[in-house]
Amino acid sequence: MKQKMSSFKWICAASAFAFFAACSSSDSGTNVQNEESSSSAETLENPSSSSVVTETSSAGGASSASENDSENDSEEISATDTDTLSTSTWLTWETPNTPTSVAYAAPDSAVIVTLAESGFTVTNAGIKSVSVSGNKLVVGSAGLYVFSGSMSDGQILVTADDNATVEFVFNGVQLGNSENAPLFLVSGDKLKLELVEGSVNILSDARNYAYMSVGEYTEQDSVPKACVYGREDLTIKGNGTLYVTGNYNNGIHTKADLVINDNPTIYVNSVNNSIKGKGSVRINEGGTYYLRTGDGSGIVSDKETDPEKGRVCIKAGTFTMDVGNSGIKAFYTDSISGGTYAIHSADDAVQASTVMVYGGDFDVESGDEGFNAKSAMYLRGGSAKIAKSSKPFVAATAMTVSGGNWLGLGGGFAETMVPTDASVYTVAAELPTDIASGATVTIENGSGSVVLSGTATKNISSIFAASGSFDAGTYTVYADGASVCSFTFDGNTFVASTCSAE
């Protein structure tokens, strides 16, 4: 089945001479320009010091999804992938037992929906197409719907016309499902889900999905792919809190474009990907995100048939990720212009064909590369401390470094670590001797002042460092105070690719 063309367009305006990537804050409009269309850390602290504590959701024996899905609705289901939630203890939390609602003045036109174990109660529907059948609520008309209450086994389906925008307001909702997804956008132009400020909302799905037929959704081998699943555009907004447990596959997933506005707090624990917009993911104003996966990535966009899709664009937010694949992963472009990131990933922390970083602060421990561009990488601003990686920064065709402060410690070295263009002094070099895991690594100038520092969390054999605080001269790399090697910026080039023992 072909995906409906969406009215959503993409903005990540980038200039080769600008240090900022703008993502449109509207739900439409944009072309990818310039760099996007070019070429075919210290030890992380355990976030338990915040509100994050111990996870209570149980692991499930779910069928899981492959990392890349096809355009067909029979995509993704594979018995070869890990089929349980993460067993890592680096990032854990308690999912509340009950939701929290707050005072909320619903507009007079709003349809009011109350959840209870006995079923859905709908008031003020008027002539709107809203029906209840057993534990299923089917919304077939555009409009505003306000939800509250708890139901352990139920489902909300949206089956609106192709040009309809459906708006849901969650004000203290708890909804689980024993054989499917609790929230499923079957049809419609767009679903907007608002989380009321102060409210806590909890969604969880089944460990194994049963085939379902609704509307034109009749593919015999197909089921939804996530706890919150959409076949069309999905917007999440508001300043409330949402807990999502994806026991079957993904946590939040749309086959089209996913936009997150305002400042929600979102916890996702999923077998596969936490947050996926196959067409694109755009996080505009910020929010706080705790993302934990068994086999998948934290934030994903993987549509590969349209070069204006398959993109992740993040402007702000606080992200803590403990993931079994990559942290942020796009088929075409990752464009990051702000935010704070603590990423523990089994694979790359950031991966795309083109990686563009204009801002943001990263603390990374990765099982493979730190930042991995399958073609070009642009480091324009921001900072990163990569305490563990195979190679901290790699770009297959070209790497430009023009701003920011970057320190990457790697277990290996490749020529693709060396920038092809730099306007700030950058060193990318293999070390003459390894630095042992646990050592404090410092880079000091000739006067003994520390320019950059971090702690290795694996044995290190390469270093990548760039900073506006570097100048022409000789710098020395130390491990726990012992000299390892020195490199020199001579003023004629901004890149040093050797670090020699004294």
CORCOR-V414655 format. One record per pair of residues at least 24 apart in sequence whose C-alpha atoms are under 8 Angstrom apart, sorted by the first residue. I is the first residue (numbers start at 1). J is the second residue. D is the distance in whole Angstrom. If there is no record, write none. Layout:
i->(I I)
j->(J J)
d->(D D)
This chain:
i->(1 1 1 2 2 3 3 3 3 4 6 6 6 6 6 8 8 10 10 12 12 12 18 19 19 19 19 19 20 20 20 20 20 21 21 21 21 21 22 22 23 23 23 23 23 24 25 25 25 27 31 32 36 36 36 38 39 39 39 40 41 41 41 41 41 41 41 41 41 41 41 41 41 41 42 42 42 42 42 42 42 42 43 43 43 43 43 43 44 44 44 44 44 46 46 47 47 47 48 48 51 52 52 52 52 53 53 53 53 54 54 54 55 55 55 55 56 56 56 57 57 58 59 59 59 59 60 60 60 60 60 61 61 61 61 62 62 62 62 62 62 62 63 63 63 63 64 64 64 64 65 65 65 65 67 67 67 68 69 73 73 73 74 74 74 74 75 76 81 82 82 82 83 83 83 83 83 84 84 84 84 85 85 85 85 85 85 85 86 86 86 86 86 86 86 86 86 87 88 90 91 91 91 91 95 95 96 98 98 98 99 99 99 99 99 99 99 99 99 100 100 100 100 100 100 100 101 101 101 101 101 101 101 102 102 102 102 102 102 104 104 106 109 110 110 110 110 111 111 111 111 112 112 112 113 113 113 113 114 114 114 115 115 115 115 115 115 116 116 116 117 117 117 117 119 119 141 142 142 143 144 144 145 146 146 147 147 147 148 148 148 149 149 150 150 151 151 152 152 153 153 154 154 155 155 155 155 156 156 156 157 157 157 157 158 158 158 158 158 159 159 159 159 159 160 160 160 160 161 161 161 162 162 162 163 163 164 164 164 165 165 165 165 166 166 166 167 167 167 167 168 168 168 169 169 169 169 170 170 170 170 170 171 171 171 171 171 172 172 172 173 173 173 173 174 174 174 175 175 175 176 176 176 176 177 177 177 178 178 178 179 179 179 179 179 179 180 180 180 180 180 180 180 180 181 181 181 181 181 181 181 181 181 182 182 183 183 183 184 184 184 184 185 185 185 185 186 186 186 186 186 186 187 187 188 189 189 190 190 190 190 191 191 191 191 192 192 192 192 193 193 193 193 194 194 194 195 195 195 195 195 195 195 195 196 196 196 197 197 197 197 198 198 198 199 199 200 200 200 200 201 201 201 202 202 202 203 203 203 203 203 204 204 204 204 205 205 205 205 206 206 206 207 207 208 208 209 225 225 225 226 226 226 226 227 227 227 228 228 229 229 230 230 230 231 231 232 232 233 233 234 234 235 235 235 236 236 237 237 237 237 238 238 238 239 239 239 239 240 240 241 241 242 242 243 243 244 244 244 245 245 246 246 246 246 247 249 250 250 250 251 252 253 253 254 254 255 256 257 258 259 259 260 260 261 261 262 262 263 263 263 264 265 266 267 268 269 270 271 271 272 272 273 273 273 273 274 274 275 275 276 276 277 277 278 278 278 279 279 279 279 280 280 280 280 281 281 281 282 282 282 283 283 283 283 283 284 284 284 285 285 285 286 286 286 286 286 287 287 287 288 288 288 289 289 289 289 290 290 290 291 291 291 291 291 292 292 292 293 293 293 294 294 295 295 295 296 296 296 296 297 297 297 297 297 297 297 298 298 298 298 298 298 298 299 299 299 300 300 300 301 301 301 302 302 302 302 303 304 304 307 311 314 314 315 316 316 319 321 326 326 327 336 338 348 356 357 357 358 359 359 362 363 364 365 365 366 369 369 370 378 379 379 380 381 383 384 385 387 387 387 387 387 388 388 388 388 391 391 392 392 392 393 393 394 401 401 403 403 404 404 404 405 405 405 405 406 406 406 406 407 407 407 407 407 407 407 408 408 408 409 409 409 409 409 409 410 410 410 410 411 411 411 411 411 412 412 412 413 413 417 418 418 419 422 422 423 424 424 424 424 424 425 425 425 425 425 425 425 425 425 426 426 426 426 426 426 426 427 427 427 427 427 427 427 427 427 428 428 428 428 428 428 428 428 429 429 429 429 429 429 429 430 430 430 430 430 430 431 431 431 431 431 431 431 432 432 432 432 432 432 433 433 434 434 434 435 435 435 435 436 439 439 440 440 440 440 441 441 441 441 442 442 442 442 443 443 443 443 444 444 444 444 445 445 445 445 446 446 446 446)
j->(71 72 73 71 72 71 231 255 256 232 189 232 233 256 257 233 257 308 309 36 313 335 380 358 359 380 381 403 337 358 359 380 381 315 335 336 337 358 315 337 282 284 313 314 315 284 261 284 285 259 308 308 333 354 356 376 375 376 397 375 362 363 364 384 385 386 387 407 408 409 453 454 455 456 363 385 386 387 453 454 455 456 363 387 454 455 456 457 342 363 364 365 387 90 91 90 91 320 91 92 93 91 92 93 94 91 92 93 94 92 93 94 92 93 94 95 93 94 95 95 245 85 84 85 86 247 84 85 207 247 248 207 208 247 248 206 207 208 247 248 249 271 207 208 248 249 248 249 271 272 225 249 250 272 272 273 296 302 302 219 222 223 219 221 222 223 222 225 295 271 294 295 248 249 271 294 295 247 271 294 295 247 269 270 271 293 294 295 269 270 271 292 293 294 295 323 324 294 322 322 292 320 321 322 202 243 202 150 174 202 149 150 172 173 174 199 200 201 202 171 172 173 198 199 200 201 148 171 172 173 198 199 200 171 172 196 197 198 199 171 196 146 144 143 144 145 146 143 144 145 146 145 146 147 145 146 147 148 147 148 149 147 148 149 150 151 173 149 150 151 150 151 152 153 151 154 166 166 167 167 168 169 169 170 171 171 172 173 172 173 174 173 174 174 175 175 176 176 177 177 178 178 182 181 182 183 184 182 183 184 183 184 185 186 184 185 186 187 188 185 186 187 188 215 186 187 188 189 187 188 189 187 188 189 188 189 188 189 190 189 190 191 192 190 191 192 191 192 193 194 192 193 194 193 194 195 196 194 195 196 199 201 195 196 199 200 201 199 200 201 200 201 202 203 201 202 203 202 203 204 203 204 205 206 204 205 206 205 206 207 205 206 207 208 209 210 205 206 208 209 210 223 224 227 205 206 209 224 225 226 227 228 229 227 228 227 228 229 224 228 229 230 229 230 231 232 214 215 217 230 231 232 231 232 232 232 233 232 233 234 235 232 233 234 235 234 235 236 237 234 235 236 237 236 237 238 236 237 238 239 240 241 242 264 238 239 240 238 239 240 241 239 240 241 240 241 240 241 242 243 241 242 243 242 243 244 227 242 243 244 245 244 245 246 247 245 246 247 248 246 247 248 247 248 247 248 248 249 250 253 250 251 252 253 251 252 253 252 253 253 254 254 255 256 255 256 256 257 257 258 258 259 259 260 261 260 261 261 262 263 264 262 263 264 263 264 265 287 264 265 265 266 266 267 267 268 268 269 270 269 270 270 271 272 274 271 273 274 275 276 275 276 277 278 278 279 279 280 281 282 283 284 284 285 285 286 286 287 287 288 317 288 289 290 291 292 293 294 295 296 296 297 297 298 299 300 298 299 299 300 300 301 301 302 302 303 310 303 309 310 311 309 310 311 312 311 312 313 312 313 314 313 314 315 316 317 314 315 316 315 316 317 315 316 317 318 339 316 317 318 317 318 319 317 318 319 320 319 320 321 319 320 321 322 323 321 322 323 322 323 324 323 324 323 324 325 323 324 325 326 323 324 325 326 327 328 329 322 323 325 326 327 328 329 327 328 329 328 329 330 329 330 331 329 330 331 332 331 331 332 332 335 338 339 339 340 360 343 345 350 351 351 360 382 372 380 381 382 382 383 404 386 387 388 389 457 390 393 394 408 402 403 404 404 405 407 408 454 454 455 456 457 458 456 457 458 460 417 462 417 463 464 417 464 418 426 466 467 468 466 467 468 465 466 467 468 464 465 466 467 452 453 454 463 464 465 466 463 464 465 456 460 461 462 463 464 460 461 462 463 458 459 460 461 462 460 461 462 461 462 464 495 497 495 494 495 494 466 467 468 470 494 466 467 468 470 471 489 494 495 496 464 465 466 467 494 495 496 463 464 465 466 487 495 496 497 498 462 463 464 465 495 496 497 498 462 463 464 496 497 498 499 461 462 463 497 498 499 461 462 463 484 485 499 500 461 484 485 499 500 501 461 484 459 460 461 459 460 461 479 460 479 480 478 479 480 481 477 478 479 480 477 478 479 481 475 476 477 478 475 476 477 478 473 474 475 476 473 474 475 476)
d->(7 5 7 6 7 7 8 8 8 8 8 8 7 7 8 8 7 7 8 8 7 7 8 5 8 5 6 8 6 5 7 8 8 8 7 7 5 6 7 7 7 7 6 7 7 8 8 6 8 7 8 7 7 7 8 8 6 6 7 7 8 5 6 6 2 4 5 6 7 8 8 5 7 8 7 6 7 6 7 4 5 7 8 6 7 6 7 7 7 6 7 8 8 6 7 8 7 8 7 7 8 7 6 4 7 8 5 4 6 5 4 5 5 4 5 7 7 6 6 7 7 8 5 5 8 7 5 7 5 6 7 6 7 8 8 8 5 5 6 5 7 8 8 6 6 7 6 5 7 7 8 6 8 6 8 8 7 6 8 7 6 8 7 6 5 8 8 8 7 7 7 6 8 8 6 8 8 7 5 6 8 7 7 6 5 6 5 8 8 8 7 7 5 4 8 8 8 7 8 7 7 8 8 6 8 7 8 8 7 8 8 7 5 6 6 7 5 5 6 7 5 8 8 5 5 7 7 5 4 8 7 5 7 7 7 8 8 6 6 8 8 7 7 7 5 5 7 8 6 5 6 6 5 6 7 6 5 7 6 5 6 7 6 4 5 6 8 6 5 5 7 5 7 8 7 8 7 5 7 6 6 7 6 6 7 6 8 7 5 5 8 5 6 5 6 5 7 5 7 4 6 8 6 7 4 6 8 6 5 6 6 5 6 7 6 5 5 6 7 7 5 5 6 7 8 5 5 8 7 5 7 6 4 5 6 5 5 5 7 6 5 6 7 6 5 6 6 5 6 8 6 5 6 6 5 6 7 6 5 6 8 7 7 5 5 7 7 5 5 5 7 5 6 8 6 5 6 6 5 7 6 5 6 8 7 5 6 7 5 8 7 5 7 6 5 6 6 5 7 5 6 8 7 8 5 7 8 7 8 6 5 7 7 6 7 7 5 6 7 6 5 6 6 4 6 7 8 8 7 6 6 8 7 7 7 6 7 6 5 6 8 8 6 5 6 6 5 6 7 8 6 5 6 6 5 5 8 6 5 6 5 7 7 7 6 6 5 6 4 4 8 7 5 7 5 6 6 5 6 8 6 5 6 6 5 6 7 8 6 5 6 6 5 6 7 7 6 6 7 8 6 6 5 5 8 6 7 6 6 7 4 5 6 6 5 6 8 5 6 5 6 4 6 8 5 6 5 7 5 6 5 6 5 6 7 5 6 5 6 7 7 5 6 6 5 4 7 8 5 6 5 6 5 6 5 6 5 6 8 5 6 4 6 8 8 6 7 6 7 8 6 6 6 8 6 8 6 7 6 6 6 8 6 8 6 7 6 7 4 7 8 6 6 6 6 6 6 7 6 7 4 7 5 6 7 7 5 6 5 6 5 6 5 8 5 5 6 5 5 5 7 6 5 5 6 6 5 6 6 5 6 6 5 6 7 8 6 5 6 7 6 7 7 4 4 7 7 7 5 6 6 5 6 8 6 5 6 6 5 6 8 6 5 6 7 6 5 5 7 5 6 7 5 7 4 6 6 5 5 7 6 6 5 5 5 7 7 8 6 8 7 5 6 8 6 5 6 6 5 6 7 5 6 8 6 5 8 7 6 7 7 8 7 8 7 8 8 8 7 7 7 8 7 8 7 8 6 7 6 7 8 8 8 7 6 8 8 7 7 8 8 6 7 6 7 8 7 7 7 6 5 6 8 6 6 6 8 7 8 8 8 7 6 7 8 8 8 7 7 7 6 7 8 6 5 7 7 5 5 6 7 8 8 7 6 5 7 6 5 6 7 6 8 6 5 7 5 6 5 6 7 6 5 5 6 7 6 6 7 6 8 8 7 7 6 7 6 7 6 6 8 6 6 6 7 6 7 7 4 6 8 7 6 4 7 6 5 6 7 6 5 6 8 6 5 6 8 8 6 4 7 8 6 5 7 6 6 7 7 5 5 6 6 4 7 8 7 7 5 5 7 8 7 6 8 8 7 7 7 7 6 7 7 6 5 5 6 5 6 7 6 6 6 8 6 5 8 7 6 5 6 6 5 7 8 7 6 5 6 6 5 7 8 8 7 5 7 8 6 6 8)
